[in-house]
Amino acid sequence: MAEKAMKIGIMSTEDYRRRTIAIAKGEYKPRKDEPKIWFESMESLGQLLSGQNQNLLRLIKNRNPASLTELESISGRKKSNLSRTLKTLSNYGIVDLIKEKGMVRPVVNATDFQVELSI
C-alpha cells in the first residue's frame, strides 16, 4: 500500500501571520488540500528532514523498534539525541511517540512529502 504524501508548505513568517489572522477573522478558509504544516524556508525544512533524520525515519519504519533504547542500539545515536529529534518530528506529525509499558515506541506517520511553495 502506497503512503499518502504529507503536504508541507513554505511561506514567509509575515505571510503566514497574515494568513492566520485572515483565518481567525473568517476572511479565509483553508482548502482541504492545503498543507497543515508550514515552514519559513526550505532551509528550515531541510534541517528537519536532514539526511540523518531521513535515515532515522527509514530505520524506524523498516525495523519497528519497540522502544527508544532499542532504537538507540540499532541507530548508534544517543537516547537523549533521539529523544530531542523524535519530539521535534512528533510536533510536526511526522512521528508518533506511543507510550507503552513504561517505554516510548516511535511510529513513523510519513516518509513521503509534497512541498508547496508560496512565493
N, C-alpha and C positions, 0 to 999 in steps of 0.2 A: 504494500500500500504506500503510495507516494504521500509525503508530508505536504501539508499546505504551507506555503511560504509565509513567514511573518513579515508584515509590512512595516517598514521603518521610514520615517520622514526626516528630511534635513531642512531646517528652517532657521533663519536668524532669530536670536533671542527677542529682538524688537517685534518681528512679525509674529512670533509665537505668542508674545504678550498681547498684541492686538487681536489675534485670533481667539485667545482665551477670553478676553473681555467681550468680544462680539458674541461668543457662545453664551457667556453668562447673561448678557443683555437680551438674548433671544434673537439677535440680529443675524446669526449664522448657525446653521445646523450641519454638523459634520456628516458627510456621506458615509454610508456603511462600509465602503471600500477604502476609506482613508486610513492612513497609518494611525495606530493608537500610541505608538512610541515615537518620540521626536528627539533629534539631536541638533545641536547648534551648528555642527560642521562635520564633514567627512572625517576630519582628524579625530574628533571626539568619538565618533562611531568606530573608527579604526582602532582606537585604544581599547574599547570594549571587546571588539571582535578581532583582537590581535591573533597572529598565528598561534601563539601559545594557548590562548583561550579557545580557539577553534579546535586545536588538538585535544584540549581538555574535554570539550563538548563531545567530540568524536569518541574519546576514550570512555566517557560515562555512558554514551548511547550504546557502544559496542560491548562493553564489559559489565554494565549494570551493577556497579558496586553497591553493597548493602549498607555502607557507612563511609564517613569521611576518613576513618582510619584505614579502611580497605583502599579507598581512592588515593590516600597518601602513599600507601605501599606500591600500588600499580603505576602511579604517575611520577613518583620521585619528587613530588613537591611537598613542602611542609604543610601540616594541617592548618596552621594559622594563615598562611598564604592562600590555601584552597578556600578556607572559610570566608575570607575577605572577598576573593574573586567570585565565589558562588553566591554570596549575599548580593553583590552588585548585579550579577546576571539574573538573580531572582527578582530584584527590584524592577527589572525590565521585562519580566515574564518569560525569559528565555529558559530558565531553570526553575523547577520547584524543589524546595527542601522539605522533605517529608520526615516528620519526627515519629519514630517508631522504636519502642523498647529502649528508650534512653539514648538512642542514636539518631543521627540525621542521615537520611538517604537522599542523594541528589538524583533528580529525574529531569532529563532534557525534554523541553517542550518544542524547541525549534532548532533546526540545523540548516534550514533553507531561508534565505532572507531576500526580500524585494525592497529596494531603496527607491524612494520617491523624493526628488529634489524640488524644493520650492524656491525659485530664483526671482 
